[in-house]
Structures are given as C-alpha cells and as structure tokens.
Amino acid sequence: MLSQLKLWQRNVFIILIMFIYTYLGYSTNTDSYFAGIIWPSIGIALGLYFMFGKKALLSIFTGIFIATLIARVFLLQEELYIAFGISLFLSLINIIEVYLFKFLMDKSNALGRIDYSSGVYFYFFMLIVSVVGAILSVTTLGLFYDFNNYFSILFSWAVGEFTGMAIFGTIILILFFFDDIKPTRNKTISGIVFTFLFVATCILQFSNLVPIYTYANYGFVFIVFFFIAAFVFTYRMILVISSIFLFSYQLLYLDTLADNVTASLYSLNIFLFTLTYIAIITRLILYTLQTNNEELTRANQKMDRLIDSTNKLFRIKDIEINSERDNIKYIKEIFQIALSLYDSYDAASCYIQINDAPIFIDAKGYDIDELNNFEFDNASFQWAMNEPQHIVNAERELKIHLGSSYEEYSKVIPYIKESIRFGVYIDDNFSGGMSFDNFATGSKKFTKLDFDNFNSFQRLMNSFYEINYLNTRNLNFKNDIVLSLIKTLELYDQYTSGHSEEVAAISREIAIKMDLSEKEIYDIYWAGVVHDIGKVGISSSIINKDGKLSQDEYETIKEHPIFGANILKQSEDLVEISDIVKHHHEWWNGNGYPNELSKENIPLGSQILCVADAVSAMSGARKYSNTKATDAIIDELSLYAGVQFNPKIAMIMIDLLKDGILDRIKKS
C-alpha cells in the first residue's frame, strides 16, 4: 500500500507511524533512563528502511525525534534543552542501528532466504545491534544524568530493543520478502471484521470491563486469533494484531495493575513474542507448502511451454528467408518462443538491423512506437553478436546510445537496472536481436543460470536460422533450375511461352479454394510449373507443326506426360509431383491418357491441373485454336464437366473466372 503513495504522502505516513510507535514505547516509562521493556519503533524503523531505502531515513528520523522530544518533555518532565539533546542523540542512534543491521545482513547475504543459516545470522545480528544501540543510548543518557545502576539499565534497554526488532522487524521483513498476496474485496471485508473482533477482545480483556472475561482467565483466546491470522490472512494481519495487542496492554492493562508492573510487562512481552512467532512459523510453513505447490505447477506449465515451443521450433523451420520481411517474421517467431520459455524479466524487446540502426518489431512491457521514436546512436549500439551480453549498467549505456533523447526516454520507460541481450545472425551479417530487461523498481534479477539459458537459446536459434537460410538458398537454387528448364522448354515450344506459369497460378487458386493443405497446394503449383517438361523428349518438328497432327504424331504427343514423370522421378525433391504430371491429361470419364483412369482414380492434383491446363490453353492463341473469351471458356467448362473435368473442380474454376482470376494472373 505504501509503495503506491506519492513520495510526500509516504513520508508523512512514515513520520506518523514512527511517532505513534516511539511514543508508545515511552508510555510505560516511570523514569528518564528506561526506554521501555519493549521498544517497537526500532523494529518498525528496521522494516521501513528495508522497504524504501535511504529515501525513508529522514522521515524515520523525524518521526522518532518528534515523538521522543514530546515524550521526554511531557511524560518525563525534562527541561526542553535536555530533552532536545537526548532526543537528537537517541534518534541518530536508531538510524545507526538500522544502518548497522542492514550492513551486516548484506555482508552475510542472509536476506530473502528461509533457512537455518540465515535465521542464525538474523537473530545474531539483531542481538549485536541491540547491544550496540543500548550501549550508545545509555551512555548518551549518562552525559545528562548520574546513575549507579548502569548495567541494569543497559540490560533492560538491550532487551527492549531486541524484543522490538524480533517482533516487529521480523514481521515487516518477512512481509516485504515473502508476503506477495494481493488483497481481494472479500479478503478486505473479512480482515476488517476480524480486526474489529480482535480490538473488542483486547478492550474487554485488558480493561476488566467484564470481571469474568479478563486476560488472566481467557488470555488463551489470543492464541486462536493469531492462528486464524496465520491461516486465513497474511503477515500484514499478523503485524496489525501484534500492534493492537501491544497498544492495548500498554494503554489499558497497566492501569489495572496495582503492583509488580515490570514483571507483568515482561510476561506480556514474552506472551506477545510467543504469539507472534507461532503465527509467523505457521505462516512460513503454509508459505513453503504453497511455494512447493506453485513450483510444481510452474514446472508443469514450463514443461507445457517447452513442448509448445518445440512444436513452434519445428514450424519455423518452414519459414523461407528471402527478404527483410522474412527476417522480421522469423525473428518475431523466435522472440515469442523466448518469451514463453523465460519469466525472469520485467520487459523485453525485439529488433532488426536496417542501415546499422535498430528498428523495433516486437516487445512485451514496452510500446514499440515509443521505442522507435527514440534515435539510437548506431555507432555505439551493442548488437551482442557472438554470445549474450549481461549489461549490469544498462541505464548508463542507454544514456550513451540515446544522447539528447535520453531525457525524453526516461519519462516513459522505467529505469533499467540490468539487461541480457543477444543477436540472431548468419555468416557474420547481423539480422536482429533481443533484449530482456529488469527494472530498478522490480524484484526480478538475472542469475548465472538465466544467462546460461539465454546463451544456449541463442546458439540454438542461430543454428535454426542458418539451417533455414541454407535450406531457402538451396530451395531457391532448385527452383531456379526448374524455372530455367521451363524457359528452355518455352524456347523449344514456341507456342507455350508463359503457359506453364499460368497453369501453375490457376492450379494454386483452385487448390486454395478447395481448402487443401499448404503441402498439397505447394505440390500442385510446382506440378503446374513442370507439367509439360516431357515435351523435351519429343521432336520439335512435331511440337511446332503448323498443320493438323497425324495419328502417329498425336500418339507421340500423348507420351509427353510419361516422359515428364520419368524426368521428375530422377529427383528426390520432385518425385512426389511426378504422378500429378503423369496423369494431368486423364479425363473424368476415362477417355484420357496415358492410362485411361477415371473419376477418383485420377490423382486430385491431376484433376486440378487438367482444368487449369485447358483454361490456359483456351485463353491463349495457338496455331490450332483461337483465343476464347471468358464467357466462351465458361461455356466450354460447363459442357465438359463430368466428361473431361471433375464437375466440382469445373464449378470452382467457373466461379474464379467470373471473379476475374484470368485477368489478374495474366497481369501479374
């Protein structure tokens, strides 16, 4: 909640919190030397400093100082100048304690972990800080007062500080590191009701309003409340009811005690300590169980993502890399796979290299248009070629890359504390890259394992890219050879220039209309391209004869589908389309050639090619036939549907003709 407030609002709130808890610590004092058997403000200060860092120090100091000054003037009846001096020193000592504890915990790397060693460090450092704080505080008081019971006061002061840190510091620190449950509306209402019942119980038991229902008789009821807080709510609720319990017995219960107040205070503090740790330990056990379940769930989800990503990897191998557009499509696919595989980042971006400048093409957590509005210094931009780069001073580098644009950039993009960047490339020619970033405001941090994973991912992706690139080049090379053969055939057959490409284009449109698979469409298209390749085995005098063919010549021409199929079978890549080519002159009624197949016995690709070949022939001028208009072609298709052509395919072709397909193909 505090992190969502504006800075000045948060500072005011911290001052108020520190004032309340500090003044409460003084409310049980009977002389000027004793800081209280429990000193809650040091625990609260500790937690707030860990949550908000140095920005909270001034507010912490101010709250403690004001409360100490007022308490010492009005509760302890000190002279103003003495109260001011003591308040100033004690407030500074509290800040020193906070700094010391943070320093020790950072050195031991014990924060953010739940294990035996971190727990030992945690309480050992609290003990050290309590003793240091007690020595400094009691020595400071000795400058203003003379007292003989120095060690007695020192002991009591250290106990008070240790208890305050052990209870309130522990709760806030655990809350900060582990209590990430977001409140819901129902949870909030339940929490309000629960808090109200707890307050009512505290008032009744500590004020003795009902003689029978007292703390002495029914103190065990509080155990039930703390268990409920641990099971049903979060550490926030444990902090709230611990504070209410402390406030209640210090403000209400002590007035009902006639004697032995100090012993009662020790007893109540021990009871609060016990209640708090029962709740904390219970909550930690539940947290551990929940975390294990979540880890198992995440592991299953990660396995699902891995399987899905593997499938995507096999799909992207079919992306042809012939142009900048292909590069963009390919790298975006890789980027989406990376996003699904990894989750240790706050935001990520994907870019390609155009004229040595980064152009952003996809992002998560960023606005692409905003990123592309900033002008990067291309000379200083790191493309992270050979292996991923872990940029730990990412924001400083951005200042260099952006120059004068950085100020505008910083207004819309959060401060980046670290990045992992890597590139996608082929033959040392850079194609694109990705950046995975963590913000200073977030809790995520890259580990060596993350870096190693990204390193492996880059190598895998670059291998895939290179394979795809080489496959595309090989495929293009094969396509060029085939097209060269067709161009050679067109020189050989002077009447078929452009006919093969036209048949291929028409066939593809029919196949698409029939909702065939990409593989089937691809095969049918290339069968159209090479459907007349067998004519190279027939004498050019027959192919280019001006007059009517003799019966023998016609029988020779009928051999060209077989010649074509035999040529295609010599190539492993073309063998699958050889049957389509072989039977593209078969008729629906069985009167075609070379094998007089009929109906569904004719390969589907051949049926499509038969229609496309006839339409292309009718729409082009030949020595033996005149060019037909679209209406005449439609009439011809209708007449021969069920005779020469599959009726369904003929109707699809008629619809395409009415839609102007021939004009579009001939123009292209």
NUMILO-728307 format. One line per field, with one value per residue (C-alpha): residue number from 1; residue in one letter; x, y, z. Coordinates in steps of 0.1 Angstrom, whole numbers, plus 5000, padded with zeros to 4 digits. Layout:
BEGIN
i = (NUM/...)
aa = (a/...)
u = (X/...)
v = (Y/...)
w = (Z/...)
This chain:
BEGIN
i = (1/2/3/4/5/6/7/8/9/10/11/12/13/14/15/16/17/18/19/20/21/22/23/24/25/26/27/28/29/30/31/32/33/34/35/36/37/38/39/40/41/42/43/44/45/46/47/48/49/50/51/52/53/54/55/56/57/58/59/60/61/62/63/64/65/66/67/68/69/70/71/72/73/74/75/76/77/78/79/80/81/82/83/84/85/86/87/88/89/90/91/92/93/94/95/96/97/98/99/100/101/102/103/104/105/106/107/108/109/110/111/112/113/114/115/116/117/118/119/120/121/122/123/124/125/126/127/128/129/130/131/132/133/134/135/136/137/138/139/140/141/142/143/144/145/146/147/148/149/150/151/152/153/154/155/156/157/158/159/160/161/162/163/164/165/166/167/168/169/170/171/172/173/174/175/176/177/178/179/180/181/182/183/184/185/186/187/188/189/190/191/192/193/194/195/196/197/198/199/200/201/202/203/204/205/206/207/208/209/210/211/212/213/214/215/216/217/218/219/220/221/222/223/224/225/226/227/228/229/230/231/232/233/234/235/236/237/238/239/240/241/242/243/244/245/246/247/248/249/250/251/252/253/254/255/256/257/258/259/260/261/262/263/264/265/266/267/268/269/270/271/272/273/274/275/276/277/278/279/280/281/282/283/284/285/286/287/288/289/290/291/292/293/294/295/296/297/298/299/300/301/302/303/304/305/306/307/308/309/310/311/312/313/314/315/316/317/318/319/320/321/322/323/324/325/326/327/328/329/330/331/332/333/334/335/336/337/338/339/340/341/342/343/344/345/346/347/348/349/350/351/352/353/354/355/356/357/358/359/360/361/362/363/364/365/366/367/368/369/370/371/372/373/374/375/376/377/378/379/380/381/382/383/384/385/386/387/388/389/390/391/392/393/394/395/396/397/398/399/400/401/402/403/404/405/406/407/408/409/410/411/412/413/414/415/416/417/418/419/420/421/422/423/424/425/426/427/428/429/430/431/432/433/434/435/436/437/438/439/440/441/442/443/444/445/446/447/448/449/450/451/452/453/454/455/456/457/458/459/460/461/462/463/464/465/466/467/468/469/470/471/472/473/474/475/476/477/478/479/480/481/482/483/484/485/486/487/488/489/490/491/492/493/494/495/496/497/498/499/500/501/502/503/504/505/506/507/508/509/510/511/512/513/514/515/516/517/518/519/520/521/522/523/524/525/526/527/528/529/530/531/532/533/534/535/536/537/538/539/540/541/542/543/544/545/546/547/548/549/550/551/552/553/554/555/556/557/558/559/560/561/562/563/564/565/566/567/568/569/570/571/572/573/574/575/576/577/578/579/580/581/582/583/584/585/586/587/588/589/590/591/592/593/594/595/596/597/598/599/600/601/602/603/604/605/606/607/608/609/610/611/612/613/614/615/616/617/618/619/620/621/622/623/624/625/626/627/628/629/630/631/632/633/634/635/636/637/638/639/640/641/642/643/644/645/646/647/648/649/650/651/652/653/654/655/656/657/658/659/660/661/662/663/664/665/666/667/668)
aa = (m/l/s/q/l/k/l/w/q/r/n/v/f/i/i/l/i/m/f/i/y/t/y/l/g/y/s/t/n/t/d/s/y/f/a/g/i/i/w/p/s/i/g/i/a/l/g/l/y/f/m/f/g/k/k/a/l/l/s/i/f/t/g/i/f/i/a/t/l/i/a/r/v/f/l/l/q/e/e/l/y/i/a/f/g/i/s/l/f/l/s/l/i/n/i/i/e/v/y/l/f/k/f/l/m/d/k/s/n/a/l/g/r/i/d/y/s/s/g/v/y/f/y/f/f/m/l/i/v/s/v/v/g/a/i/l/s/v/t/t/l/g/l/f/y/d/f/n/n/y/f/s/i/l/f/s/w/a/v/g/e/f/t/g/m/a/i/f/g/t/i/i/l/i/l/f/f/f/d/d/i/k/p/t/r/n/k/t/i/s/g/i/v/f/t/f/l/f/v/a/t/c/i/l/q/f/s/n/l/v/p/i/y/t/y/a/n/y/g/f/v/f/i/v/f/f/f/i/a/a/f/v/f/t/y/r/m/i/l/v/i/s/s/i/f/l/f/s/y/q/l/l/y/l/d/t/l/a/d/n/v/t/a/s/l/y/s/l/n/i/f/l/f/t/l/t/y/i/a/i/i/t/r/l/i/l/y/t/l/q/t/n/n/e/e/l/t/r/a/n/q/k/m/d/r/l/i/d/s/t/n/k/l/f/r/i/k/d/i/e/i/n/s/e/r/d/n/i/k/y/i/k/e/i/f/q/i/a/l/s/l/y/d/s/y/d/a/a/s/c/y/i/q/i/n/d/a/p/i/f/i/d/a/k/g/y/d/i/d/e/l/n/n/f/e/f/d/n/a/s/f/q/w/a/m/n/e/p/q/h/i/v/n/a/e/r/e/l/k/i/h/l/g/s/s/y/e/e/y/s/k/v/i/p/y/i/k/e/s/i/r/f/g/v/y/i/d/d/n/f/s/g/g/m/s/f/d/n/f/a/t/g/s/k/k/f/t/k/l/d/f/d/n/f/n/s/f/q/r/l/m/n/s/f/y/e/i/n/y/l/n/t/r/n/l/n/f/k/n/d/i/v/l/s/l/i/k/t/l/e/l/y/d/q/y/t/s/g/h/s/e/e/v/a/a/i/s/r/e/i/a/i/k/m/d/l/s/e/k/e/i/y/d/i/y/w/a/g/v/v/h/d/i/g/k/v/g/i/s/s/s/i/i/n/k/d/g/k/l/s/q/d/e/y/e/t/i/k/e/h/p/i/f/g/a/n/i/l/k/q/s/e/d/l/v/e/i/s/d/i/v/k/h/h/h/e/w/w/n/g/n/g/y/p/n/e/l/s/k/e/n/i/p/l/g/s/q/i/l/c/v/a/d/a/v/s/a/m/s/g/a/r/k/y/s/n/t/k/a/t/d/a/i/i/d/e/l/s/l/y/a/g/v/q/f/n/p/k/i/a/m/i/m/i/d/l/l/k/d/g/i/l/d/r/i/k/k/s)
u = (5000/5028/5047/5016/5016/5033/5067/5055/5024/5046/5070/5041/5027/5062/5066/5032/5039/5072/5057/5030/5053/5080/5056/5040/5075/5077/5042/5052/5082/5085/5118/5141/5165/5144/5134/5107/5108/5098/5109/5087/5098/5133/5116/5093/5122/5142/5114/5106/5143/5145/5113/5121/5158/5175/5145/5128/5156/5147/5111/5121/5144/5118/5091/5114/5128/5094/5079/5110/5111/5074/5075/5105/5091/5056/5059/5093/5091/5126/5139/5135/5172/5180/5150/5161/5197/5187/5161/5186/5212/5187/5171/5205/5214/5183/5194/5229/5213/5192/5223/5244/5218/5214/5252/5256/5227/5241/5275/5262/5238/5212/5182/5155/5162/5143/5169/5187/5219/5200/5179/5210/5225/5193/5190/5227/5229/5198/5215/5246/5226/5206/5237/5254/5223/5219/5255/5252/5218/5226/5260/5242/5219/5249/5261/5229/5222/5242/5231/5246/5227/5243/5244/5209/5196/5219/5204/5168/5174/5190/5161/5136/5154/5159/5123/5111/5132/5125/5087/5080/5112/5108/5072/5079/5109/5092/5062/5085/5103/5076/5041/5031/4994/4973/4942/4907/4875/4862/4895/4895/4860/4869/4900/4880/4856/4884/4903/4872/4866/4903/4901/4869/4886/4916/4894/4873/4903/4927/4903/4884/4851/4837/4852/4850/4863/4899/4933/4943/4913/4910/4943/4945/4918/4946/4963/4932/4932/4969/4964/4935/4956/4983/4959/4934/4952/4988/5018/5001/4973/4999/5016/4982/4971/5005/5004/4969/4978/5008/4988/4960/4980/5003/4974/4947/4961/4989/4965/4946/4978/4985/5020/5047/5042/5077/5072/5037/5053/5079/5053/5031/5060/5071/5034/5033/5067/5053/5020/5038/5062/5035/5018/5050/5061/5027/5025/5060/5050/5020/5041/5066/5038/5021/5055/5062/5028/5033/5068/5052/5026/5051/5073/5043/5035/5071/5070/5039/5056/5087/5066/5047/5080/5095/5065/5070/5106/5097/5071/5095/5119/5094/5097/5116/5143/5144/5138/5137/5100/5110/5137/5112/5087/5114/5129/5094/5086/5119/5111/5077/5093/5118/5090/5072/5103/5116/5100/5129/5124/5102/5101/5116/5121/5130/5147/5163/5192/5184/5212/5231/5202/5179/5143/5120/5095/5080/5080/5065/5062/5071/5053/5070/5061/5077/5109/5111/5106/5139/5170/5198/5234/5242/5279/5277/5248/5258/5244/5256/5268/5287/5271/5246/5258/5248/5246/5246/5249/5221/5208/5243/5247/5212/5224/5253/5232/5203/5223/5199/5169/5176/5157/5125/5131/5134/5099/5082/5105/5113/5148/5166/5190/5202/5197/5206/5209/5217/5217/5204/5228/5240/5275/5285/5259/5237/5199/5183/5184/5166/5169/5154/5154/5148/5136/5150/5115/5110/5123/5135/5172/5191/5212/5241/5216/5194/5225/5235/5199/5199/5233/5220/5189/5209/5231/5200/5182/5212/5216/5180/5184/5214/5198/5167/5188/5208/5176/5160/5190/5191/5154/5157/5186/5164/5135/5158/5169/5133/5123/5153/5142/5107/5122/5142/5111/5093/5121/5117/5079/5073/5036/5037/5055/5042/5018/5034/5035/4999/4988/5006/4990/4955/4961/4971/4940/4918/4936/4933/4895/4893/4910/4938/4968/4999/5018/4992/4990/5028/5030/5001/5017/5051/5034/5017/5051/5067/5036/5049/5085/5082/5078/5116/5116/5095/5108/5105/5090/5060/5058/5059/5040/5017/4991/4970/4989/4988/4975/5011/5022/4993/5002/5038/5025/5004/5037/5049/5032/5051/5084/5078/5071/5102/5123/5108/5114/5151/5149/5140/5125/5103/5093/5061/5047/5056/5023/5004/5022/5018/4980/4971/4956/4933/4896/4869/4850/4881/4888/4921/4957/4982/4964/4926/4920/4886/4870/4886/4913/4928/4951/4934/4963/4960/4923/4930/4959/4936/4911/4939/4957/4925/4916/4951/4951/4917/4927/4959/4964/4976/4981/4955/4929/4917/4917/4884/4867/4859/4822/4832/4856/4828/4805/4832/4838/4801/4798/4827/4820/4816/4832/4867/4866/4857/4823/4832/4865/4849/4824/4852/4870/4839/4835/4871/4867/4836/4857/4883/4911/4924/4929/4947/4970/4979/4987/5010)
v = (5000/5025/5019/5031/5065/5096/5103/5131/5111/5082/5103/5118/5084/5071/5101/5094/5057/5063/5089/5065/5036/5057/5075/5041/5029/5058/5054/5027/5045/5056/5074/5091/5062/5033/5031/5005/4968/4966/4992/4987/5017/5002/4971/4994/5016/4985/4972/5006/5011/4977/4985/5020/5025/5058/5078/5068/5077/5114/5105/5078/5101/5129/5107/5093/5127/5145/5116/5114/5151/5154/5123/5134/5169/5159/5124/5125/5163/5170/5205/5214/5218/5184/5167/5182/5170/5135/5132/5142/5117/5088/5094/5093/5061/5045/5054/5040/5007/5004/5010/4985/4958/4963/4963/4930/4913/4924/4911/4877/4875/4863/4884/4869/4833/4810/4785/4777/4797/4829/4826/4823/4854/4873/4869/4871/4904/4917/4908/4927/4958/4957/4957/4984/5005/5000/5010/5042/5051/5046/5062/5092/5094/5092/5126/5142/5121/5104/5069/5039/5011/5014/4977/4971/4999/4986/4952/4964/4987/4959/4936/4962/4969/4932/4924/4953/4941/4904/4910/4940/4940/4903/4906/4936/4920/4887/4906/4925/4895/4868/4882/4890/4880/4908/4916/4910/4927/4897/4894/4931/4929/4897/4915/4945/4922/4901/4932/4946/4914/4914/4950/4942/4912/4933/4960/4935/4915/4943/4969/4945/4959/4924/4910/4873/4879/4890/4884/4864/4840/4840/4850/4818/4833/4854/4822/4814/4849/4846/4811/4824/4854/4829/4805/4829/4862/4873/4888/4922/4910/4895/4929/4947/4924/4924/4962/4962/4938/4959/4991/4976/4962/4992/5017/4997/4969/4986/5010/4980/4966/4977/4964/4944/4962/4954/4916/4919/4938/4911/4884/4902/4908/4872/4862/4886/4873/4837/4846/4864/4836/4810/4829/4836/4800/4787/4812/4802/4765/4774/4796/4768/4743/4769/4776/4740/4735/4766/4754/4721/4739/4762/4731/4715/4748/4751/4716/4725/4757/4737/4712/4741/4759/4727/4724/4761/4755/4728/4751/4780/4758/4761/4799/4809/4836/4855/4891/4916/4907/4870/4881/4901/4872/4847/4868/4877/4839/4833/4862/4848/4814/4831/4850/4818/4799/4825/4846/4862/4896/4926/4937/4926/4939/4925/4945/4941/4959/4982/5005/4997/5011/4991/4990/4975/4950/4934/4939/4929/4956/4984/5004/4996/5031/5048/5028/5036/5073/5075/5078/5055/5063/5035/5036/5029/5004/4969/4942/4913/4891/4860/4854/4871/4901/4907/4945/4954/4992/4992/5027/5042/5026/5039/5074/5069/5053/5079/5111/5141/5117/5101/5127/5121/5084/5084/5099/5070/5040/5028/5028/4996/4981/4952/4936/4904/4910/4886/4886/4864/4864/4845/4844/4873/4895/4907/4903/4911/4908/4908/4925/4912/4939/4942/4974/4990/4991/4954/4924/4902/4896/4876/4847/4829/4801/4827/4838/4803/4795/4826/4816/4781/4796/4820/4791/4770/4799/4808/4772/4771/4804/4792/4759/4778/4802/4775/4755/4785/4792/4755/4756/4788/4773/4742/4765/4785/4753/4742/4776/4777/4743/4757/4788/4764/4745/4777/4784/4748/4751/4785/4784/4779/4809/4817/4788/4767/4796/4804/4768/4768/4800/4789/4755/4771/4793/4762/4743/4773/4774/4737/4743/4719/4718/4740/4709/4699/4735/4736/4703/4712/4746/4731/4703/4731/4747/4714/4697/4700/4692/4659/4677/4680/4642/4649/4661/4699/4694/4677/4702/4732/4717/4743/4719/4691/4663/4628/4599/4587/4622/4626/4592/4605/4638/4616/4602/4636/4631/4598/4614/4643/4619/4599/4630/4642/4608/4613/4640/4631/4666/4662/4626/4634/4655/4631/4613/4646/4654/4619/4620/4656/4646/4619/4625/4623/4597/4576/4586/4604/4593/4578/4552/4560/4565/4578/4598/4594/4571/4602/4620/4651/4673/4659/4667/4703/4705/4692/4721/4747/4735/4736/4771/4784/4768/4783/4818/4819/4820/4788/4778/4751/4772/4807/4827/4823/4850/4843/4835/4810/4793/4791/4775/4750/4741/4736/4715/4691/4690/4653/4644/4657/4676/4668/4686/4701/4715/4728/4748/4762/4773/4789/4809/4820/4831/4851/4868/4879/4854/4852/4889/4892/4862/4875/4910/4895)
w = (5000/5010/4977/4958/4975/4963/4979/5001/5012/5020/5040/5060/5067/5079/5102/5117/5121/5137/5160/5173/5179/5195/5218/5227/5238/5262/5275/5300/5314/5350/5348/5324/5320/5309/5272/5277/5282/5245/5221/5190/5170/5162/5147/5126/5115/5105/5083/5067/5058/5041/5022/5010/5015/5021/5009/5041/5065/5070/5077/5102/5120/5121/5135/5162/5171/5174/5195/5217/5223/5232/5254/5273/5279/5288/5302/5318/5327/5314/5307/5270/5262/5279/5261/5228/5232/5243/5216/5189/5200/5205/5171/5154/5173/5160/5124/5132/5143/5112/5090/5110/5108/5070/5065/5085/5067/5032/5041/5051/5021/5046/5034/5012/5023/5046/5060/5092/5085/5075/5107/5128/5112/5115/5153/5160/5142/5160/5193/5182/5171/5203/5225/5204/5205/5242/5249/5228/5242/5279/5275/5260/5289/5312/5298/5312/5343/5371/5378/5396/5380/5345/5337/5349/5326/5298/5301/5301/5272/5251/5259/5248/5215/5208/5215/5193/5164/5169/5168/5146/5125/5117/5107/5083/5068/5061/5048/5025/5011/5011/5015/4979/4981/4967/4987/4973/4981/5001/5019/5028/5043/5062/5075/5088/5106/5121/5132/5149/5168/5179/5191/5210/5227/5237/5252/5272/5285/5293/5307/5330/5319/5324/5356/5345/5309/5318/5303/5334/5327/5289/5276/5255/5232/5216/5205/5184/5169/5159/5144/5123/5112/5100/5083/5067/5063/5057/5075/5072/5096/5120/5121/5127/5156/5172/5173/5186/5213/5223/5223/5243/5272/5275/5274/5292/5312/5331/5348/5363/5379/5415/5418/5401/5368/5355/5359/5343/5313/5309/5310/5284/5261/5263/5255/5225/5213/5215/5198/5170/5163/5165/5137/5118/5118/5109/5080/5069/5068/5048/5025/5020/5011/4988/4972/4966/4950/4929/4919/4908/4889/4873/4864/4847/4829/4819/4805/4785/4773/4764/4744/4727/4720/4705/4682/4672/4665/4641/4625/4620/4600/4571/4570/4539/4544/4511/4522/4550/4556/4561/4585/4605/4606/4616/4644/4658/4659/4678/4702/4710/4718/4741/4759/4766/4778/4803/4830/4849/4832/4836/4799/4766/4731/4697/4669/4634/4619/4590/4578/4610/4631/4654/4643/4670/4656/4688/4725/4758/4785/4761/4734/4701/4686/4716/4713/4675/4682/4700/4679/4689/4682/4658/4662/4700/4699/4711/4688/4711/4682/4693/4727/4750/4770/4806/4809/4846/4839/4813/4821/4817/4783/4773/4781/4757/4729/4732/4738/4739/4735/4769/4789/4769/4771/4809/4811/4795/4802/4838/4850/4837/4862/4840/4806/4787/4750/4722/4684/4656/4626/4596/4581/4604/4588/4616/4612/4645/4683/4715/4749/4782/4808/4846/4861/4892/4907/4902/4923/4895/4890/4864/4877/4861/4852/4833/4814/4805/4794/4771/4758/4749/4734/4712/4699/4691/4674/4653/4643/4632/4614/4595/4586/4573/4555/4537/4530/4515/4493/4482/4475/4456/4437/4428/4419/4396/4379/4373/4360/4337/4323/4317/4300/4278/4270/4260/4235/4223/4221/4205/4213/4251/4264/4299/4297/4324/4350/4341/4346/4380/4391/4381/4398/4430/4431/4426/4454/4477/4470/4478/4513/4506/4528/4523/4512/4486/4473/4470/4451/4428/4420/4411/4391/4371/4365/4351/4337/4301/4308/4290/4257/4256/4246/4215/4182/4178/4143/4159/4188/4165/4135/4118/4105/4119/4136/4121/4142/4147/4157/4181/4197/4201/4218/4242/4255/4269/4304/4308/4297/4321/4350/4343/4343/4376/4393/4389/4417/4453/4457/4426/4427/4447/4419/4391/4393/4392/4360/4345/4348/4341/4307/4322/4316/4343/4321/4315/4279/4286/4285/4293/4315/4308/4346/4356/4384/4418/4405/4389/4415/4428/4417/4382/4381/4391/4365/4338/4343/4347/4316/4295/4307/4300/4265/4257/4268/4247/4210/4194/4157/4161/4181/4186/4219/4236/4257/4294/4286/4260/4284/4310/4284/4275/4311/4317/4286/4295/4333/4341/4308/4307/4340/4376/4379/4413/4401/4369/4390/4412/4381/4367/4399/4397/4361/4370/4397/4371/4380/4345/4341/4374/4366/4331/4345/4372)
